[in-house]
Amino acid sequence: MTQKNDFKNANFYGNTQIVNGGVHNVHTQNAPDSINENEIATYTPEPIWRSPITMAWLTWASFLISLSGLLPIYKLIVKPILYLVNDGYIIRSGISNNIYIFILMAIVILFLIAIVLRRITKYQTRYPLVFNYAISGMGHRIILEKISISQCPQCGGEMKYYNKPIEWEEIRYPDGSKKRRVTRTTPALECKRNREHWYKVDPAEDKI
């Protein structure tokens, strides 16, 4: 007989362990009418590091990073234009422009990282990293979590939590070769025994 449990108005089945963060139910990708009790996967996010990085901190960081990009932009774009307009030639600086290019690239990367992390903290969502780890923005703070997953409800196999590709496009080359490029992914629990056994995970599953 299947054991039925109730936690925070959510039902799940089998043996469960409730820890900080709560147990989450993930239904199979079958049509709603065909879902049964044995096709519910469960996972538990366990916080392992609560960082001091908050949404407010990331807001200031992204602003300061964007300001720091003004210097390489001036050196690489504005200054040469001013020299050409005023003097008709460019006076070479003691610092190679290549250095400013690398500085600008680093600033752009840092800015994008800050924006992505700020979005995670703003909407308090969770996304997979690697080896069943996840990054979460619950409480408007960056949190590193370990995702503990139950066995596959369909075959009992071990499961993994990752960004599963769900849409592709094929690129054809003149020599006839093809390359598939992933255009869309989704957080998912997937069985390692049978990749057809997978369950979509809502990044905003925790209630605010």
Residue pairs with C-beta under 8 A, 6 or more apart in sequence:
2 13
2 14
2 37
2 38
3 13
3 14
3 15
4 11
4 12
4 13
4 37
5 11
5 12
5 13
5 16
7 16
7 18
7 22
7 23
8 22
10 23
10 24
10 25
11 25
12 23
12 25
12 40
12 42
13 37
13 38
13 40
14 42
14 150
16 23
16 42
16 150
17 23
17 44
17 148
18 44
19 44
19 46
20 46
20 47
21 44
21 45
21 46
21 47
21 145
21 206
22 44
22 45
22 206
23 42
23 43
23 44
24 42
24 43
24 44
24 45
24 201
24 205
24 206
25 40
25 41
25 42
26 40
26 41
26 42
26 43
26 189
26 199
26 200
26 201
27 35
27 39
27 40
27 41
27 199
28 35
28 39
28 40
28 41
28 153
28 154
28 197
28 199
29 198
29 199
29 200
30 39
38 153
38 154
39 153
39 154
40 153
41 149
41 150
41 152
41 153
41 159
41 189
41 199
42 149
42 150
43 147
43 148
43 149
43 150
43 161
43 189
43 201
44 147
44 148
44 149
45 126
45 134
45 136
45 145
45 146
45 147
45 148
45 206
46 145
46 146
46 147
46 148
47 136
47 143
47 144
47 145
48 144
48 145
48 146
49 143
49 144
50 141
50 143
51 141
51 142
51 143
51 144
52 141
53 117
53 121
53 141
53 142
54 121
54 140
54 141
54 142
55 118
55 121
55 122
55 137
55 140
55 141
56 140
58 114
58 117
58 118
58 121
59 118
61 114
62 111
62 114
62 115
62 118
65 107
65 110
65 111
65 114
66 111
68 107
69 104
69 107
69 108
69 111
71 100
71 103
72 100
72 101
72 103
72 104
72 107
73 104
75 93
75 95
75 97
75 100
76 97
76 100
76 101
76 104
80 90
83 89
83 90
83 91
84 90
117 137
117 142
120 127
120 135
120 136
120 137
120 142
121 137
121 140
121 141
121 142
122 137
122 140
123 137
123 204
124 136
124 137
124 138
124 139
124 140
124 204
124 206
124 208
125 136
125 137
125 203
125 204
126 134
126 135
126 136
126 137
126 138
126 145
126 187
126 203
126 204
126 205
126 206
127 134
127 135
127 136
127 163
127 187
127 203
128 134
128 147
128 161
128 162
128 163
128 187
129 135
130 162
132 146
132 147
132 148
132 149
132 160
132 161
133 144
133 145
133 146
133 147
134 144
134 145
134 146
134 147
134 161
135 142
135 143
135 144
135 145
136 142
136 143
136 144
136 145
136 206
137 143
138 206
147 161
149 159
149 160
149 161
149 189
150 159
151 157
151 158
151 159
152 158
152 159
152 191
152 193
152 194
152 197
154 191
154 194
154 197
155 191
155 193
155 194
155 197
157 191
157 192
157 193
157 194
157 197
158 191
158 192
158 193
159 189
159 190
159 191
159 192
160 189
160 190
160 192
161 187
161 188
161 189
161 201
162 187
162 188
162 190
163 185
163 186
163 187
163 188
164 185
164 186
164 187
164 188
164 190
164 198
165 182
165 184
165 185
166 184
166 185
166 186
167 182
167 183
167 184
168 180
168 181
168 182
168 183
169 180
169 181
169 183
170 178
170 179
170 180
170 181
171 178
171 179
171 180
171 181
172 178
173 179
186 200
186 201
187 200
187 201
187 202
187 203
188 198
188 199
188 200
188 201
189 198
189 199
189 201
190 197
190 198
190 199
191 197
191 198
